[in-house]
């Protein structure tokens, strides 16, 4: 595994509009968030390309036991974020029926905050895990939270999901 990414910056003591506090928030749920190195790199690249607009991407996981080249110390049942869903997927279905049927609810979300505030806010879409990236967009500037705004360790895994095929 690659050392944890992000989240080691100074504490944010202001809570204006924040869901929770930043590093000063005690971790009641110490379970880390695992993400593949490839996915994390792709997400920060998307955030940089979208800047000054914000990114909001649904993420999903693969059990650690299904990963190719998984680290020996990774529990096979550990969910590792490996997939993302394009934000514009199924836009026509959403426009007609008013709901997004083109992507699953997902296990996590990736958000970028071009304003540089790494805290979750009341305006952010939440999920079981939320990753927030701030400029300059690199893997060290991504912080993981749970849906209540509590910081979680972000562990980068140097492995990838198995190839998937669509039956004809």
VOSEKOL-590897 format. One line per field, with one value per residue (C-alpha): residue number from 0; residue in three letters; y, x, z negated. Coordinates in steps of 0.05 Angstrom, whole numbers, plus 5000, padded with zeros to 4 digits. Layout:
<paros>
num = NUM / ...
residuo = ALA / ...
py = Y / ...
px = X / ...
pz = Z / ...
</paros>
This chain:
<paros>
num = 0 / 1 / 2 / 3 / 4 / 5 / 6 / 7 / 8 / 9 / 10 / 11 / 12 / 13 / 14 / 15 / 16 / 17 / 18 / 19 / 20 / 21 / 22 / 23 / 24 / 25 / 26 / 27 / 28 / 29 / 30 / 31 / 32 / 33 / 34 / 35 / 36 / 37 / 38 / 39 / 40 / 41 / 42 / 43 / 44 / 45 / 46 / 47 / 48 / 49 / 50 / 51 / 52 / 53 / 54 / 55 / 56 / 57 / 58 / 59 / 60 / 61 / 62 / 63 / 64 / 65 / 66 / 67 / 68 / 69 / 70 / 71 / 72 / 73 / 74 / 75 / 76 / 77 / 78 / 79 / 80 / 81 / 82 / 83 / 84 / 85 / 86 / 87 / 88 / 89 / 90 / 91 / 92 / 93 / 94 / 95 / 96 / 97 / 98 / 99 / 100 / 101 / 102 / 103 / 104 / 105 / 106 / 107 / 108 / 109 / 110 / 111 / 112 / 113 / 114 / 115 / 116 / 117 / 118 / 119 / 120 / 121 / 122 / 123 / 124 / 125 / 126 / 127 / 128 / 129 / 130 / 131 / 132 / 133 / 134 / 135 / 136 / 137 / 138 / 139 / 140 / 141 / 142 / 143 / 144 / 145 / 146 / 147 / 148 / 149 / 150 / 151 / 152 / 153 / 154 / 155 / 156 / 157 / 158 / 159 / 160 / 161 / 162 / 163 / 164 / 165 / 166 / 167
residuo = UNK / UNK / UNK / UNK / UNK / UNK / UNK / UNK / UNK / UNK / UNK / UNK / UNK / UNK / UNK / UNK / UNK / UNK / UNK / UNK / UNK / UNK / UNK / UNK / UNK / UNK / UNK / UNK / UNK / UNK / UNK / UNK / UNK / UNK / UNK / UNK / UNK / UNK / UNK / UNK / UNK / UNK / UNK / UNK / UNK / UNK / UNK / UNK / UNK / UNK / UNK / UNK / UNK / UNK / UNK / UNK / UNK / UNK / UNK / UNK / UNK / UNK / UNK / UNK / UNK / UNK / UNK / UNK / UNK / UNK / UNK / UNK / UNK / UNK / UNK / UNK / UNK / UNK / UNK / UNK / UNK / UNK / UNK / UNK / UNK / UNK / UNK / UNK / UNK / UNK / UNK / UNK / UNK / UNK / UNK / UNK / UNK / UNK / UNK / UNK / UNK / UNK / UNK / UNK / UNK / UNK / UNK / UNK / UNK / UNK / UNK / UNK / UNK / UNK / UNK / UNK / UNK / UNK / UNK / UNK / UNK / UNK / UNK / UNK / UNK / UNK / UNK / UNK / UNK / UNK / UNK / UNK / UNK / UNK / UNK / UNK / UNK / UNK / UNK / UNK / UNK / UNK / UNK / UNK / UNK / UNK / UNK / UNK / UNK / UNK / UNK / UNK / UNK / UNK / UNK / UNK / UNK / UNK / UNK / UNK / UNK / UNK / UNK / UNK / UNK / UNK / UNK / UNK
py = 5000 / 5072 / 5117 / 5153 / 5214 / 5282 / 5301 / 5319 / 5394 / 5444 / 5442 / 5485 / 5517 / 5556 / 5518 / 5570 / 5529 / 5466 / 5399 / 5382 / 5410 / 5389 / 5359 / 5382 / 5334 / 5270 / 5207 / 5167 / 5123 / 5108 / 5063 / 5089 / 5101 / 5059 / 5083 / 5056 / 5099 / 5102 / 5127 / 5180 / 5206 / 5208 / 5246 / 5300 / 5308 / 5317 / 5368 / 5408 / 5406 / 5429 / 5487 / 5539 / 5496 / 5443 / 5368 / 5322 / 5249 / 5185 / 5131 / 5057 / 5002 / 4933 / 4884 / 4881 / 4806 / 4818 / 4868 / 4850 / 4856 / 4873 / 4883 / 4822 / 4863 / 4886 / 4848 / 4815 / 4843 / 4915 / 4959 / 4997 / 5055 / 5036 / 5063 / 5129 / 5147 / 5205 / 5262 / 5271 / 5197 / 5187 / 5261 / 5250 / 5199 / 5248 / 5305 / 5264 / 5228 / 5274 / 5221 / 5196 / 5123 / 5122 / 5112 / 5075 / 5111 / 5094 / 5083 / 5150 / 5218 / 5258 / 5334 / 5390 / 5457 / 5508 / 5559 / 5520 / 5503 / 5429 / 5424 / 5393 / 5444 / 5440 / 5449 / 5387 / 5322 / 5270 / 5195 / 5144 / 5171 / 5238 / 5258 / 5333 / 5359 / 5430 / 5468 / 5454 / 5390 / 5333 / 5270 / 5305 / 5355 / 5305 / 5296 / 5240 / 5248 / 5208 / 5234 / 5271 / 5310 / 5270 / 5263 / 5193 / 5168 / 5162 / 5100 / 5095 / 5023 / 5007 / 4955 / 4955 / 4921 / 4860 / 4872 / 4874 / 4850 / 4859 / 4795 / 4800
px = 5000 / 5020 / 5023 / 4959 / 4942 / 4920 / 4886 / 4948 / 4942 / 4928 / 4863 / 4805 / 4776 / 4720 / 4655 / 4616 / 4573 / 4613 / 4581 / 4636 / 4703 / 4766 / 4827 / 4802 / 4743 / 4754 / 4749 / 4691 / 4694 / 4767 / 4753 / 4797 / 4773 / 4811 / 4819 / 4860 / 4919 / 4894 / 4825 / 4853 / 4900 / 4843 / 4797 / 4847 / 4861 / 4787 / 4782 / 4841 / 4809 / 4742 / 4771 / 4742 / 4679 / 4669 / 4669 / 4617 / 4628 / 4596 / 4646 / 4637 / 4681 / 4708 / 4722 / 4796 / 4798 / 4777 / 4833 / 4891 / 4959 / 4927 / 4974 / 4981 / 4961 / 4894 / 4835 / 4797 / 4731 / 4755 / 4718 / 4767 / 4741 / 4758 / 4702 / 4670 / 4607 / 4606 / 4565 / 4527 / 4508 / 4434 / 4420 / 4362 / 4329 / 4337 / 4308 / 4246 / 4231 / 4263 / 4308 / 4377 / 4371 / 4438 / 4483 / 4478 / 4475 / 4548 / 4588 / 4624 / 4629 / 4688 / 4679 / 4725 / 4724 / 4757 / 4753 / 4806 / 4762 / 4772 / 4715 / 4647 / 4591 / 4515 / 4513 / 4556 / 4524 / 4539 / 4551 / 4579 / 4648 / 4663 / 4730 / 4743 / 4799 / 4825 / 4875 / 4930 / 4897 / 4942 / 4934 / 4961 / 4904 / 4847 / 4813 / 4765 / 4703 / 4643 / 4573 / 4573 / 4635 / 4684 / 4754 / 4775 / 4843 / 4851 / 4892 / 4916 / 4921 / 4967 / 4922 / 4866 / 4799 / 4795 / 4778 / 4703 / 4669 / 4600 / 4570 / 4544
pz = 5000 / 5011 / 4949 / 4931 / 4973 / 4949 / 4885 / 4846 / 4854 / 4799 / 4761 / 4784 / 4722 / 4757 / 4768 / 4809 / 4856 / 4842 / 4828 / 4778 / 4759 / 4794 / 4759 / 4691 / 4696 / 4656 / 4698 / 4669 / 4731 / 4742 / 4803 / 4859 / 4930 / 4981 / 5053 / 5112 / 5132 / 5204 / 5185 / 5138 / 5192 / 5242 / 5194 / 5177 / 5252 / 5265 / 5209 / 5238 / 5308 / 5281 / 5240 / 5226 / 5227 / 5174 / 5188 / 5156 / 5174 / 5148 / 5128 / 5117 / 5088 / 5102 / 5045 / 5031 / 5045 / 5118 / 5132 / 5179 / 5144 / 5077 / 5019 / 4974 / 4912 / 4942 / 4914 / 4971 / 4946 / 4943 / 4994 / 5038 / 5081 / 5152 / 5197 / 5213 / 5251 / 5300 / 5272 / 5337 / 5344 / 5360 / 5365 / 5413 / 5366 / 5309 / 5351 / 5369 / 5304 / 5253 / 5223 / 5240 / 5259 / 5296 / 5236 / 5170 / 5103 / 5094 / 5031 / 5033 / 5067 / 5092 / 5088 / 5106 / 5070 / 5116 / 5060 / 5021 / 4961 / 4948 / 4898 / 4915 / 4919 / 4915 / 4991 / 5006 / 5029 / 4975 / 4977 / 4928 / 4946 / 4978 / 5008 / 5014 / 5059 / 5057 / 5101 / 5118 / 5140 / 5121 / 5079 / 5016 / 5019 / 5013 / 4946 / 4928 / 4884 / 4863 / 4876 / 4809 / 4825 / 4783 / 4813 / 4836 / 4856 / 4931 / 4951 / 5022 / 5048 / 5106 / 5139 / 5190 / 5201 / 5247 / 5320 / 5333 / 5395 / 5424 / 5451 / 5522
</paros>
